[in-house]
């Protein structure tokens, strides 16, 4: 159903790295992200935390987290699936960092979030097939 999942989150100079890590652990409890130091537009320090999963257990843990999202959040994702998927079967979601820190999964549109890319295993590799498979992730 899913080939792999990758994520990326930015830790800005005004944020606490440990709190952002805790937010990531809400989505990916066993994650040990790679950390890359860079700088922002105004030369402020920025850390990029990222990781990629392709093991079945880690993927299943994430899918279980998705199934525990509240109904309105799942419906919101279902209604926007076509907008959030590219021609290669990659589903892009953003989860609010502040809400994830509190243990709540909220899909958002703004950039200050945990960016998640889900590579859907679709055969044949067509966007319509990938969308149908992705719908199953967010159904009851």
BELFENCOR-V209675 format. One record per backbone hydrogen bond with DSSP energy under -1.0 kcal/mol. NH is the residue of the N-H (numbers start at 0). CO is the residue of the C=O. E is the energy in kcal/mol with one decimal. If there is no record, write none. Layout:
# BELFENCOR-V209675
nh-><NH | NH>
co-><CO | CO>
e-><E | E>
This chain:
# BELFENCOR-V209675
nh-><2 | 4 | 5 | 6 | 7 | 8 | 10 | 14 | 19 | 20 | 21 | 22 | 23 | 24 | 25 | 27 | 30 | 33 | 35 | 37 | 39 | 42 | 45 | 46 | 47 | 48 | 49 | 50 | 52 | 58 | 59 | 60 | 61 | 62 | 63 | 64 | 65 | 66 | 68 | 73 | 74 | 75 | 76 | 77 | 78 | 83 | 85 | 88 | 90 | 91 | 92 | 94 | 95 | 99 | 100 | 102 | 103 | 107 | 112 | 113 | 114 | 115 | 116 | 117 | 118 | 119 | 120 | 121 | 125 | 129 | 130 | 131 | 132 | 133 | 134 | 135>
co-><118 | 52 | 116 | 50 | 114 | 48 | 46 | 11 | 15 | 16 | 17 | 18 | 19 | 20 | 21 | 23 | 27 | 49 | 47 | 45 | 43 | 39 | 37 | 10 | 35 | 8 | 33 | 6 | 4 | 54 | 55 | 56 | 57 | 58 | 59 | 60 | 61 | 62 | 65 | 69 | 70 | 71 | 72 | 73 | 74 | 79 | 89 | 85 | 117 | 83 | 115 | 113 | 105 | 95 | 96 | 99 | 98 | 93 | 110 | 94 | 7 | 92 | 5 | 90 | 3 | 88 | 0 | 119 | 123 | 125 | 126 | 127 | 128 | 129 | 130 | 131>
e-><-2.8 | -2.2 | -2.6 | -2.3 | -2.1 | -2.6 | -3.0 | -2.4 | -1.9 | -2.6 | -2.0 | -1.9 | -2.2 | -2.3 | -1.0 | -3.3 | -1.9 | -3.4 | -2.1 | -3.1 | -3.6 | -1.8 | -2.7 | -2.4 | -2.8 | -3.1 | -2.1 | -1.5 | -3.6 | -2.3 | -2.9 | -2.2 | -1.8 | -2.5 | -2.2 | -1.6 | -2.2 | -2.0 | -1.5 | -2.2 | -2.6 | -2.1 | -1.9 | -2.6 | -2.3 | -1.4 | -2.1 | -1.6 | -3.2 | -3.3 | -2.6 | -2.3 | -2.6 | -2.2 | -2.0 | -1.7 | -2.7 | -2.6 | -2.5 | -3.0 | -2.9 | -3.4 | -3.2 | -3.0 | -2.8 | -2.7 | -2.2 | -1.2 | -2.4 | -2.4 | -2.5 | -1.8 | -2.1 | -2.6 | -2.2 | -1.0>
